[in-house]
Amino acid sequence: MSFAFNEESIPTIKKLKLRYPKPQALALPLLWMAQYQEEYISIDAIDAIAKECELPPMEVYRVATFYTMFNLEPIGKYHLQVCKTLSCKLCGAKEISDTIQKELKIAIGETTNDKLFTLSQVECLGSCGTSPVVQINDEYHENLTPQSIIEILRRLK
Amino acid sequence: MIREAKLVSKKFDIPNAHTLEVAKAHGAYSSIEKLFEHLPKEITKMVKESGLRGKGGGGASAGDKWELMPLGSEKPSFLAVNCDESEPGTFKDREIITKDPHLLIEGIICTCYAIESNHAYIYIRGEYKAFQDILQNAIDEAYDAGYLGKNIFGQNYHLDVTIHRGAGAYICGEKSALLESMEGKRGHPRLKPHQKESEWYFGYPTLVNNVETIASVPLIVDQGSEAYRAYGTEQSPGTLLFAMSGHVERRGVYEAQFGIKMIDYINHYGGGIKDGKELKAVIPGGASTTILTADEVMEARLDYESMRAMGSALGTGGMIVMDEDTDMVEALKNLLEFYHHESCGQCTPCREGSGWVDTIIGNVLKGKATTEDLDKTLEIANTMNGKTICVFAPALSDVIVGFITKFRGEFEEYIKRGNH
């Protein structure tokens, strides 16, 4: 399966190039655009990005594998990212993680059979004052309780 | 008594202060008129005299850093605003960009004018997408109003601001890793030069400052360096957006002047320890600062010099408060997992060491360790300290030494239980 940036992206990429001294700087912005377009980053997308950035594909691949938010494999429609770092841990992150695992019958790192949810455990999301927190795709859900996370999951189902 | 000090958080409680209309009605961009009455180097002088220190954790003099930027050069130069806020316990920059983004933009205008730069990048952590959208709206408003773009405020000065989104790497908060990441590479910190010089972005001189540092500049330009020095201590002037998380009644970000007692801050703003329990320990300024015992907390003052004298650091001012029931072995294990996951992998002592200590403390928790393992952990910590490119490993080393020396009894308790 080949990859090409969709039509809306072409003018955006053109404009972006004017904002940086060198095209290599576009690696992260374009990885993001590819991920939004395809829901994950395929090897074909890496090739397309490398061309735009005037980089060897391997260099883009190196970058893509370094950053945890880039998914190189397809994942569920909703990516549940439970923060597990200290401030969240002190305020009940484990109960939230356990609740999700029980409700969806998946373990950390797994995707539900209907491909609706993928559960990940992540490091500090910067919501220490409103913990525990779960990031679902681009949204933060803060000050969670086991009841409130179940309600959120049932709404998404 | 705690003196009210809202310099950066002045507009945080005003509804819709993130919009240009409301922000302007409450004094946003009032520093700009004065800004253009000065020469760029005069602005840097004001900032230097104010004693403003970098608020991302390091606490270096902002003015000293600005002076490293070459003026009168044909070559472009850049400002990179560090909004990669990822230090556990730190959640202050998000307050600025969501509640008063125009203050940051105003600060960017002042800073870029002072360093003669025409382009600022804001490097924001990937997870902050919803907050990034609020900030982008504010930037768009500023462009429409003629505050950004060509000939801003009718002056012969151009300024562009571009948000650059990270993708989940703690280390990109380190200034040189941030620039590597902005160049489209892995976030690997760079070796530091043998003499003081500016940072470099694609070979162009670049200034890297934290969001809160930049947001502190408009007040200094508007009211002068003495107005800033009216708060804080002689060596740590001004205020910081201190924050509290963990076991306090009211978690959150509350601005206070430097030098106040930590326990007063916790009691006044945080409402004391949750559920009336006893305090056990506080990590004072983000996970990477040495933990303080309850006795030390009673003595601690919130400024750079006092915290340094206690053998810890003020860091980002994000305090993680732990009550009497907190299991210190579990707490350390939690942080070691963080460091193990976030080590960029460039230097061997850090890449390997962070994994080893994580495994050993995991064994302590499982009751499969000996007291020699604790000493081995301290030895590994020593091997990581000062032998790597950036300060990630030394910080991790301090974390380990702090926990194991101050709460050794708890670790030995686990070991004893495991041996029976």
Interface residues (C-beta under 8 A of the other chain):
Chain A: R19 Y20 P21 K22 Q24 A25 L26 A27 L28 P29 L31 W32 C53 L55 E59 R62 V63 F66 Y67 T68 M69 F70 Q81 K84 T85 L86 S87 K89 L90 C91 V122 E123 C124 L125 G126 S127 C128 G129 T130 S131 Q135 D138 E139 Y140
Chain B: P76 E85 S86 E87 P88 G89 T90 F91 R94 H119 R125 G126 E127 Y128 K129 A130 D160 T162 H164 R165 G166 A167 G168 A169 Y170 S181 M182 E183 G184 K185 R186 G187 Y201 F202 Y204 A243 M244 S245 G246 H247 R251 G252 V253 I283 A287 G318 I320 M322 T326 E330 A331 N334 L335 E337 F338 H341 E342 C344
